[in-house]
Amino acid sequence: MDQRGISGSVQTVIVLPVALGLFLLLLQWSLVGWADATVLAAAQQGAAVGAPVEARVADAEAAAGAVADNGSLTDVKVTVSQTSTEVVTVVSGRAVTVLWPRRVESTVMVPRERLTGS
C-alpha cells in the first residue's frame, strides 16, 4: 500500500478555509466596488440636476438620494451646495459588506449654468 501524500480529510481541512477566505474577500471587494460606483453616480446625478439656473437644492438632493437607493449603501447622506458659479454634491454612506464595515464617499463639482446677455 502506497502512503505518500496527505489524506483527503487533511487536504479538505487545509484547502477549504483558504478557499472560503478567498471567496469572502472577493465578495467584500465587489460589494465595496458597487458602493463606490453608486456614490459616484449619485453625486453626478445630484450635480447634474442642480446645475441649471432654475434648479433647487432639494431637487438635486432628491435625485442623488434616488440613485443612491439601490441596496448597496446604508446611512446615506447627500449634501448639495450651490453658488452662482458651481454646484458641489457630496454623497456618502456605509457599504453593505460581509467582513468589515467600510464608509464610501464621493464629491462632484460642476459649473452652474448661467444666463448671459447677447
N, C-alpha and C positions, 0 to 999 in steps of 0.2 A: 504494500500500500504506500503510495507516494504522499508525503505530508509537507510538501513545500508550499509556501504562501500562507495566507491567513484565512480563517474560516469565513463563511458568508455572513454570519451574525456579527463578527468583529468588523467586517467591511461596512456593514449597514450602520453600526454604531459610530463609525468614523465619518462615513460619507453623508449620511442623512442630515446631521446638524449643519454641516458645511453647505449642503445644497439648500436647506431651508433658510439659512442665514443669507445666502446669495439671493434667493428669491425675495426675502423681505427687504433687503437693501435695494433691489431693483424696483420693487413696488413703492418703497419710500421715495426713491428718486423720481419715479414717474408721477406720483401724486404732487410732489413739490414743483415739478416742472409744469404740471397742469395748473397749479395755483399761481405760479409766476406768470404764465401766459394769460390767465384770467385777469389778474390785477392790471396787467399792461393793457389788455383790450378794454377793460372797464375805464381806465384812465384816459385812453384815447377817445372813447365814445363820449365821456363826460366833457372833454376839452372840445371835441367837435360840435357838440350841442351847445356849449357855452360860448363859442366864438362869434356867432352872428351879432350884429349891433343890437337887435331887439331881444336877445336871449336873456333868460333869467337864471340865476344861480340854482334855484330849486329844480328847474327843469333839467339842468346839467347833472345835478346830484342824483336825481331820479333815474336818468338814463344810465349813468355809471353804476348805480345800485342794481338796476335791472340786469346789466351784463354780468355783474359780479355774482348774481344769484343763480349759479349753475351747479351748485353742490360741491365745488372744490374748496370753498372757504367758509370759515365761521368767524364771528366777531368782525364783520366787515365795517370799515369806517371810510366814508367818502367825504372829501373836503374839496370844494371848488371856490377859487377866489378869482374875481375879475377886476382888472384895472381898465383904463381907457385904451391900453395898448396890448394887453396879453391876458390869457386865461391859463391858470395853473390848476391842474386837477391832481389830487393825491388820493390813491386808493390803497388801503392796507387791510390785512386780515390774517387769520391763522389758517395755515394749510391743514386740510384733513389728512392726517398721517397715521402711520402704523407704529413706528418705533419711537420717535421723539418729536415733540411739537416744534413747529417752525413758523415764524412770522415772515410774511412777504409784504412788500410794498413797492409801488411804482408811482413815479411822478411824471406828468406830461405837461409841457408848457407850449402853447401855440399862440401866434399873434392873433389879436382880436380884429375882426373885420371892422372897417370904418368907412364912413361916407366922406367923399371928397367932392369939392366943387369942381365943375367942369368949365 
